[in-house]
Structure formats: structure tokens, C-alpha cells
Amino acid sequence: MYYTYILRCKDNSLYTGITTDLERRLREHKQKGEKTAKYTLTHTAQKIEIAWESENRILASKLEFHLKKLNKKQKEELIKNPQLLSSFLKEKIQIDLYTKIKEE
């Protein structure tokens, strides 16, 4: 399984990425080591706000690509109301191939 996620940084900015292990990836972002994304080296990672599960890397990458094209306001709306994924991206990807997962 692959996950596409939106992470909130301490400066309230948002970062979008993919991984096979959400807990490990958040830890890597926070540790600021060699596997940290360039963005989260300078914008300290705080928590994963929302994530979707998909069966392979190709699907996860497609969702990531389209999420990165959304503006911050749209991403904030999506975090508050995950059902908006369909209205934001229904003509770009096959929404039913993604399952929103609960992140705490």
C-alpha cells in the first residue's frame, strides 16, 4: 500500500508527499536527516493532517501531482471536508481508487 498525505508545518504551511509508511515518513520529516524533503528542512513538520491509501505508487503519485496543483485554501478546505476530493479532482483521477484514512 501507498499513502498520499498532506502534512502541516509549524509555520502553518502545507506539504504534500507519498510514502509506504506514514509514521516513519513523519519521523523522517521531523528528524531533518538525509531522507528529509528539502521543504521540511526549512519548514518544520508538525503533523499529518490527512492521508489517502492507494494500492500502488503510480496511483499515489497521480494523487500527489493533482493535490500539489491545488492552492492552500483548497487544501485547507479538503482537510476540513475530505469529501471535497471528488469535486476538486473528479475529472482528473478516478476517485474511487483512493481511501481516506484516519490520521491522529
C-alpha positions in Angstrom: 0.0 0.0 0.0 1.0 3.6 -0.7 -0.2 6.7 1.0 -0.6 10.3 -0.3 -0.6 12.8 2.6 -0.8 16.5 3.4 1.5 17.5 6.3 1.2 20.7 8.3 4.3 22.5 9.2 4.8 24.7 12.3 4.6 27.9 10.1 1.1 26.6 9.0 2.3 25.8 5.5 1.3 22.5 3.9 3.5 19.9 2.3 2.2 17.0 0.1 4.0 13.7 -0.4 3.8 10.0 -0.7 5.1 7.1 1.3 4.6 3.4 2.2 4.7 4.2 6.0 3.1 7.3 7.4 4.6 7.1 10.9 8.2 6.6 9.5 7.8 9.3 7.0 6.6 11.9 9.6 9.5 10.9 11.8 11.9 11.4 8.9 10.5 14.9 8.2 10.8 15.8 11.9 14.3 14.5 12.3 15.6 16.6 9.4 18.1 13.9 8.4 19.2 12.7 5.0 15.7 11.5 4.0 14.0 14.8 4.9 12.3 16.6 2.0 14.0 19.9 1.1 10.8 21.8 2.0 10.6 20.3 5.5 14.2 21.1 6.2 13.3 24.8 6.4 9.6 24.4 7.4 9.5 22.2 10.5 7.0 19.3 10.1 4.3 19.2 12.7 1.7 16.6 11.8 0.0 14.7 9.0 -3.4 16.4 8.5 -5.0 13.9 6.0 -3.9 10.9 4.0 -5.3 8.6 1.4 -4.4 4.9 0.8 -3.9 3.5 -2.7 -2.8 0.2 -4.0 0.4 1.3 -5.8 3.0 4.0 -6.3 1.5 5.1 -9.6 -1.9 5.9 -8.1 -0.3 7.6 -5.1 1.9 9.8 -7.4 -1.1 10.8 -9.5 -3.0 11.9 -6.5 0.1 13.8 -5.2 0.5 15.5 -8.5 -3.0 16.8 -8.5 -3.1 17.8 -4.9 0.1 19.9 -5.4 -1.8 21.9 -8.0 -4.5 22.9 -5.5 -4.0 26.2 -3.8 -3.6 26.5 0.0 -7.2 27.5 0.5 -8.4 24.4 -1.4 -6.1 22.2 0.6 -7.4 23.6 3.9 -11.0 23.0 2.7 -10.1 19.4 1.8 -8.6 18.8 5.3 -11.8 20.0 6.9 -14.1 18.3 4.4 -12.4 15.3 2.7 -15.5 14.7 0.5 -14.4 17.7 -1.5 -11.7 15.5 -3.1 -14.3 14.4 -5.6 -15.4 17.9 -6.6 -11.8 19.1 -6.8 -10.4 16.2 -8.8 -13.2 14.1 -10.2 -12.3 14.9 -13.8 -8.6 14.3 -13.3 -8.4 11.0 -11.4 -10.6 8.0 -10.6 -11.6 9.0 -7.0 -12.8 5.5 -6.0 -9.3 4.2 -6.2 -8.4 6.1 -3.1 -9.5 5.6 0.5 -9.2 8.4 3.0 -7.6 7.1 6.2 -7.9 8.5 9.7 -4.8 10.2 11.0 -4.4 11.3 14.6 
